């Protein structure tokens, strides 16, 4: 999810009850000291970061006028909100807490609030007044309020989820990696891709139909770490991996388009070991999706690094075929998020099987504490 900074000028006080436990004083207001961000992607949410570093995602809900297509669309959006909240809950309960993987943004709590219009109190209350505003005056918040007018009507109730705070993003991590010597680029990319692939494959052991369906750089946050020589220990099947602690501890975020199980899903369930893994690897190598810049673009003025990138990413797919497709069909490569589900495409790009990568490529690197990696 790409976040767009927006100064928090919206303040109001409410006194609502939580969905869980009926407790008062849950976060329902946007205060003057809050940092307000906006999400684009599977779920459009207002993200609030308080001065205490608490993170809340606000999901507004909508009613509709009697238009069949619009009705279906809005119903799906409202259902998607409940799905995303519950997917955060289940991944926290079934994957994070049992320590199967910690590379997921953790669910803390969720509740319901009322009087959604008060979120937009700084916006014009008349559509005509909104249209008269200059482009610069039309804030992200106000554009959200009037989107779909008059068929889409803001529901009084809205939902809020608190998730763990992350101080670093995959997009920033990749920018930092692009500035490193090739030997360090390889080391940090190996660690990152192992942690993401291990997490996806481990989740699929618990939820066989899990697919994130929007796994790009914008949807991976995390924490900035110190390179202090420590190691994390991972297990997959019968293998153990000793992975050095470096500058980034990634956490997968934003589950608005995710399939978890029969109850919580965005589209018809299907199984794929490749879908999410291909999307994040291609996005980092040479993708052009929202919210981040690929390594190929970041290193385009450095021939030695471009040569290294082609060599490195050949561990995952045939870079010559990928580059050819990218040159001749850039839009399709950037925006056809399901192309890896086409068997012919997958065979042509020679996509490596993620489990085989864990068993072979990554196990060869991380099967023992290696002082050269420290």
Secondary structure by P-SEA (a helix, b strand, c coil): cbbbbbcccccbbbbbbbcccccccccccccccbbbbbbccccbbbbbbcccbbbbbbbbbbcccccaaaaaaaaaaaaaaaaaaaaaaaaaacccccccccccccccccccccccccccccccccaaaaaacccccccaaaaaaacccccbbbbcbbbbbbbbbbcccaaaaaaaaaaccaaaaaaaaaaaaaaaaaaaaaaaaacccccccccccccbbbbbbcccbbbbbbbcccbbbbbcccccbbbbccccccccccccccccbbbbccaaaaaaaaaaccccccccccccccccccaaaaaaaaaaacccccaaaaaaaaaaccccccccccccccaaaaaaaccccaaaaaaccccccccccccccc
